[in-house]
Amino acid sequence: MRTNVIAGNWKMNKTNAEAVEMLTELKGLVKDVEGVKIVIGAPFTALSDAVKAVEGSNVEIAAENVYPKSSGAYTGEVSPTMLKAIGVKYVILGHSERREYFCETDAFINEKVKAVLAAGMTPILCVGEKLEDREAGRTAQVNETQVREGLKDITAEEAKNIIIAYEPVWAIGTGKTATPEMAQETHKEIRDVLRSMFGAVAEEMVIQYGGSMKPENAAELLAQADIDGGLIGGASLEAASFAKIVLAAK
Ligand code: 3PY
């Protein structure tokens, strides 16, 4: 019923030339793939070239952040309108690195979710607990708060166009992955929260797993009932490894 969405998150990696080289290779590797949405999140500088590089293919481009105003005196920031105008389709929001290093709060992330929707793009809202939360038995509570606050005042109709990425913070960039069973348990808890907010629309909403998803573990994670794709860090930097994850999602 739900289509798997496999999205790369390049983070602060790749010059424009490197971005175009990777995307050109990726397009060829995944050209016959149907039934999976394929997305690459690129840094601002590479977005325009990235969009052109994937034109006419089944790969789409995401930004990794945005400022929630359409224009104005916000030195150094980039608006949803600007991203939309160059052909960006998705925006990754609330990644744990932004929450941690740039002090992003749930309320600020909620503003961004609304601004991205208003511009006609799809937000990918990242949520996830830290190791100390999991060890203290607060996993469900932390994720529920991030989902409820991040999606505050969102309607069920709008929720149809929102992707959640569950990324346990202790599994990001550490090589550690949640076991498929642990991930499924948390995805189900998140879907229960979405159901209490949006009713039946929750069954249509994509919940990706993120946090060291790689070719070796993708198939068993993606086989879980409530895991509908992945947000992939390190393994998205190389076309060959990312394509293997895409193929595992078919
Ligand atoms: C990771 O896999 O490291 C990520 O942070 C994906 O967003």
Boltz pocket constraint, residues with backbone or C-beta under 6 A from the ligand:
constraints:
  - pocket:
      binder: B
      contacts: [[A, 9], [A, 95], [A, 167], [A, 171], [A, 172], [A, 173], [A, 210], [A, 211], [A, 212], [A, 213], [A, 231], [A, 232], [A, 233], [A, 234]]
      max_distance: 6.0
